[in-house]
Amino acid sequence: MSSSNEQPRAFRPTGPCEFNGQPAVHLRSPGGAQATVLLHGGHVVSWIPAGAEEQLFLSPATAFGEGAAVRGGVPVIFPQFNLRGTLPVKHGFARNRAWTLDQAQVRGEHAFAVLRLEDDDATRAIWPHAFALELTVSVDAGRLDMELAVINRGDAPFECAAALHTYLGVGDVRRAQLEGLINRTYLDAVTDETREQWIDVVTVAQELDRIYWNAPDQLLLREPGRRLTIASQGFEDVVVWNPGPEKCATLPDMPADGWLGMLCVEAAQIGTPIHLHPGDEWAGMQTLILAS
């Protein structure tokens, strides 16, 4: 549905690979579904269901490598959302850190990988907590599952936010419809107003930046020739974002017309912080299912 700097269409087995010169892991299910995850940021950059085309948006102008925040795919947001916290880094630091690959396997009809990030001197310098993140990514036929787990490894409680900042590729966002948010209260970050969704369809014609509180656990993205179910577990909120034409033109890592090819629908835990005592664990999942 969208352009990608590199699409893993040729056969590759499940296991370590490179993507635009960066260490990554490639997943391929027995049925042919594929996904690619960068170790930098634990960042899903490609999802190609069996017999289908790329479903995620990845900006052709994005940077890769140390210090880069990749524009597109599925960035992992932790431990704060945007600038809603004390950290100087927008969306926290998880998307800019090197993760480690714990395992990559094929089991039954699924291919999956588990990646891990732990605190170090650099993270503790700006967020003084001992933690571990585990991201499990699984593909099977027309389905992508992404589960994020947060573990408190320290001796004191902490609070945090988390999100899977999913950039969905679309043919033309002006023709796409996101369904399922009717009667939900949201914060409009463009106007800084709290509003209620009074129709069932969310559409995009200009900048859209909303946090829907206590969102339903299943949404539907509909556009000509495509129906994509977006489900979540554990995450209470949903962020819907598109920069629109004016803001997109100011983003150095996006083409001026890039806004037309993407819509972010993010599973998020923002309104009620995740509170973990020592040894506690929290987990949230986002699932994308392409209708056959």
N, C-alpha and C positions, 0 to 999 in steps of 0.2 A: 504493500500500500504506500510505501514511501521510499525515498532514496536512502541508501546506506553506503558508507565508504567501502565496505567489503561485505559480500554476502556469501556465506558458506554453502553454496549450492552443490559443489562437487562433493563426492563422498568423502567423508572423514569419519574415522571411528571416534567413539567417546574417549576423551582424554585431553591432556595438555596440548595447546597450540599457540599460535601467535595471531593477533588481530591488529592490523595497522602497526606492526612492529612491537606490540605490547604483549606480555605474557597473558594467556587466557586459557580457558577450558572450553572445549567444544562438546556438546551433547548431541547424540543422534539415537533416537529410539529405533527399535526393530522395524516399526512401521514407516520410518522416514522422517518423523518430526525432528527439527533441529533447533538448537539455541547455542549462543555463544556468550560467555561471561568473562569480562576482564577481571584479572586479579587486582588491578588498580581500582579501588572503590567497591569491589564485589559487584561490579556493574554489568547487568544484562544489556548487551548491545544488539542482539539479534534474536528473533523468534520466527521461525518458518514452519508452520504446521505442515503435516504430511499432505502433499499434493496441492499446496497453496503457496502464496508469495509472502514476502516480508510483511510483518504486522506491526513492527515498531518503527518509530521515526528516529533517525539519527542524522543530525545536521551535517551536511558535507563540509561545513566550515569549522567544525569543532576541532579543538586541540586534544592531543592525547599525551600521556606520560605524566611524570612526577609534577605535582602541583596543579595539574589541569582538572577542571570539573567538566566532564564530558557532557555535551549538550545533546540529550536524546537518550533512548533506551530506558533503563530503569535505575536512576541514581538511588542509593540508600541514604535516607535522611536520618541523622542521629548525631548528637543527643538533643538538638533543638531544631524547631521548624522555622525557616526563614531567619529573622532576627528577633524572634519571640523568646528571648532568653539573655543570659549574660555573656555568652561566647562572642568573640569578635568575628567569628567565621559564619557567614550565611549558611543556613542548613546544616551546621555542625561540621565535623571533620571526617566522618566515615567515608564519604564519597571521594576524599582526596588521599586516602591512606592505602598502603599496600596490604592486601589480605593474603592469607595462605589457603591453599587448596588442601582440604582434609581428605576428600575422596571423590572419585568420579566413576560411576558404575552404570551398567545396564542390568536391570532386574525386572524380569517379566517383560511387559510391554513398555516399561518406563526407562528413560535414561535420566540420571540425576547427578548432581554435584553438591557438595557441602563445602562452603568457604567460611573462614573464621578470621575475626579481627579481635585483638586484645589490646588493653591499654599499654602505654609505654611512657617514657619520659616526656615525649612531645605532647601526648594527649593530656597527661596529668598536669602539665604546665598551664593548660587553659581550662581543664575540667578535672578536678582532683579526685577522681573515683576509679576504682578497679572494676573492670567490666570485661565481658566477652560478648561479641556478636556472632551469631551463626546464621548464615544465609543458605537455605536449601532450595535449589532450582531443579524442577522436574518437568520433562516433556513427554507427551504421549498423544499420538494422533493429532487432534485439533486442540489440545489443552496445554497450557503453561501454568504451573504452580510455583509461587515464590513465597517461602516462609521465612520470616525474620524473627530470630529469638534474641532476647537481651537477658544477660545473666549478671547478677551482682556478685563479683568475686571478692569484694572488700569486706571490711568489718564495720561499715556504717551504711545506713540507708541512703538512697539517692532517688531523685525524680528526673525524668527525661521525657522527651517526645520522640516519635519515630514515624517514618513514612516511606512508602515505595512510590517514588516520583515518576510514575509510568507515562512515558510519551507514546501515545498510540498514533500510528500512521493512518492517515485518511486520504482519500482521493482529492477532495475539496471540502475543507471544514465547513464552508457555508452551506453545504448540502447534507451535513451530518446532523443527527439528532441523538441526544443522550436522554434516555427515558428512565423514570423510576424515582425521581427526587421530589415529586409533588408533595406539597404541604410541609416541606422541611425548612427549618430556619437556617439561614446562612449569613456569614459575614462577607459583605462585598468589599474586598480590599482595595478596589479602584476608588470607591467613594467613601470608604470607611463607615459604612452604614450596615445595620442589621436588617435583613429583609426575610420575606417568606416566599418560597417557590410556589406560585399559584397556578402554574400550568405544568403538565407532565413532561414537556419537552424542553430541554435546554439546547439552544442553538447559538452559533457564534457568527457575528458580523464585525465585531470590533474587540478591543481588549476585554478579556473576561478573567477574573481572578476571585474565586469564591471558596470559602471553607464551609461546607455543609456539616452542621453538628448532628450527632446521633443519626447518621445516614443509614438507609436500608442496606442489607447485606448483599443485594443483587441489583445491578443496573444493566441496561441494554444500550449499546451503541449501534445505531442503525444508519446505514448510508446505502446508496444504490449498489446492489449486488453483494452486500455484506451485512451480517448480523453478528455482533460480538458480545457475548455475555461477560460481565465484569462482576465477579463475586469476591467477598471478603469475609474473613473470620478474625475476631480479635481486635481489629481496627474499628473504632467507633465513628470516625469522621471520614469525609471524602473531600478532596480538593479538586476543583475543576479549573483549568488554566489554559489560556491561549493569549499570547502577547498582542494579537491584533496587528494591523498593518503599520501603524505609526511607531509603536514600541519595538516591533520586530526590526524595523529599519535601523534602529539604534544599537542593536545587539551585534557585537563584533563577531560572534561565533554562529550567526544565523544568516542565511541569504535573505534579502529583503522580502521575498515572497514565501519564506519558509513557514510562516504562520498558516498558510493555506493547507499544508500537508500534515498538520499535527493537532492533537488535542490531548492534553494531560488530564488523566483521571487517576487520582492518587489515593490509595488506601492510606489512612493517616490516623495517628493518635495524638491529638493536639489539645483539644478542649479540656479533657481530664488527663493530667500527666500520668505516666507510668510510674508507680511508686514501688520500689523493690527494697526489701530488707536484705541483709547479707544472706547469700545463698539462694535467694529467690530468682525465679525465671518468668519472663513474659514472652508470649509469642503471638504474632499476627500473620495472616496469610492473605495474599491476593491471587485469585485464579482468573485466567482469561480463557474463554472457550469460544472457538470459532464454529459457527453453525455450518454443518455439512450440507 
